[in-house]
Amino acid sequence: MTITAGCVPRPLTPGAADPRPYGPDWASPLHRAHPLAGRILDVKGRRWIAEATLDAALARADIAVLGEVHDNPDHHRLQAREVRAVTAAGRTPALVFEMLSTPVQEKLDAAQAAPGVTADSVAEAVEWAKSGWPEFALYSPIFEAGLAARLPLVAANLSRPAAREVMKKGPAALSEEAAAWLARAPEPTARELEQLKGEMAEDHCGELPESMVKPLVLAQRARDATLAARTATAAATRGALLVAGDGHARTDRGVPAWLVRELPGKRVVAVGHLEVQAGLDHPDDYAADYGKGQGLPFDYVIFTPGAEREDPCLELRQKMELKKAGAPAKG
C-alpha cells in the first residue's frame, strides 16, 4: 500500500549523514546541486538508502520494473548499473523493453544469436533509427549490460499500428494473451480515468479532441496489458527486468499493478527515476504529479538532475495559432 503525504510526516531534507550514492558525474545539466539529486528513497520505508540496499531488493525480486524519463541519459546509465547489480548477484533475468514492439522479436532473436553481437548490431537489426524513440546512444549502456551478461532481450510493447487498431476496433485487435489480461483487469476508477484523460490531454499539448480521449486511454491500458503479459511470460523461468517509462512503472496502475494482480506471490519491485526541480526539496513535493492525495507510486525512487529539452508543444501551438488566424501553416 502506498503511504500518502497526508498520513505521515514529510521526510526531512536529507542531511550529510544520509546516503548520497550518485553524482557528481552527471550527464544531465539541470539542477545538479539540488539537495535530492543522487539520493535513493525507499518510498514505503520513508528513508534514504544506499545503493547496496536497492541492489539487494532488485536481486531478490522476481520482476523489477526500471522506470525512466526517456530522454534523460542519467536514467539509462542508472538502469544499466541496476542490470549489472542484478547479474552480479548471480541472476540472469530476461531484459524486457518498452522501446521494442513485439513484431521485431524475430529480428531481435536473430541479432542476439549472430556471432559478435553488439548493442549497435542489435539497434541496426531492429531499425531503432526509424522507431521514433530517442537516439540509441542513450539506451546503448542498458543493451551493453544485458549482452555482457548474456541476458535474453525481449520486445514487449504494442506496436504503433496495433495501438491504432485498438483505438478503432477495441480489445479485439490485441493478441489473444494481451486481450485476456485486459479483460481480467478491473475498469479504471473514476479518479484513475480522470488522471489518464489528463495525461493524454497533456501529451497532446491540450489540443486533444474529446472524441479521442477514450480511444487513447484504451490504447494506453492495452500497452500496459501487453507489457505486463510479455514480461510475465519472459519471467516465468528466470525472472525479468522491464525497462519502461515512469508512467508504465507506477505501482498504482502501471505494469507492476497488472503483474501483482496476475502473479500473486511474485515479488515485483518498481523503481522510478525522477528529475529534480528547483524549489521542490522534499520527495512529497513530487507526488502531486501523480494525482491529488497520491503518494509516489513506486517502491524506490532515484532523484537525478534534469535533461535539457525543447518545448514539445511549441511547434504545435504555432501551427494552431496560424490555423486560427487563417494563415497557411508551414511544413
C-alpha positions, 0 to 999 in steps of 0.5 A: 500500500502506498503511504500518502503525504497526508498520513505521515510526516514529510521526510526531512531534507536529507542531511550529510549523514544520509546516503548520497550514492550518485553524482557528481558525474552527471550527464544531465545539466539541470539542477545538479546541486539540488539537495535530492539529486543522487539520493535513493528513497525507499518510498514505503520505508520513508528513508534514504538508502544506499545503493547496496540496499536497492541492489539487494531488493532488485536481486531478490525480486522476481520482476523489477520494473526500471522506470525512466524519463526517456530522454534523460541519459542519467536514467539509462546509465542508472538502469544499466548499473541496476542490470549489472547489480542484478547479474552480479548477484548471480541472476540472469533475468530476461531484459524486457523493453518498452522501446521494442514492439513485439513484431521485431522479436524475430529480428531481435532473436536473430541479432542476439544469436549472430556471432559478435553481437553488439548493442549497435548490431542489435539497434541496426537489426531492429531499425531503432533509427526509424522507431521514433524513440530517442537516439540509441546512444542513450539506451546503448549502456542498458543493451551493453549490460544485458549482452555482457551478461548474456541476458535474453532481450525481449520486445514487449510493447504494442506496436504503433499500428496495433495501438491504432487498431485498438483505438478503432476496433477495441480489445479485439485487435490485441493478441489473444494473451494481451486481450485476456489480461485486459479483460481480467483487469478491473475498469479504471476508477473514476479518479484513475480515468480522470488522471489518464484523460489528463495525461493524454490531454497533456501529451497532446499539448491540450489540443486533444479532441474529446472524441479521442480521449477514450480511444487513447486511454484504451490504447494506453491500458492495452500497452500496459496489458501487453507489457505486463503479459510479455514480461510475465511470460519472459519471467516465468523461468528466470525472472525479468527486468522491464525497462519502461517509462515512469508512467508504465512503472507506477505501482498504482496502475502501471505494469507492476499493478497488472503483474501483482494482480496476475502473479500473486506471490511474485515479488515485483519491485518498481523503481522510478527515476525522477528529475529534480526541480528547483524549489521542490526539496522534499520527495512529497513535493513530487507526488502531486504529479501523480494525482491529488492525495497520491503518494509516489507510486513506486517502491524506490525512487532515484532523484537525478538532475534534469535533461535539457529539452525543447518545448514539445508543444511549441511547434504545435501551438504555432501551427494552431495559432496560424490555423486560427488566424487563417494563415497557411501553416508551414511544413 
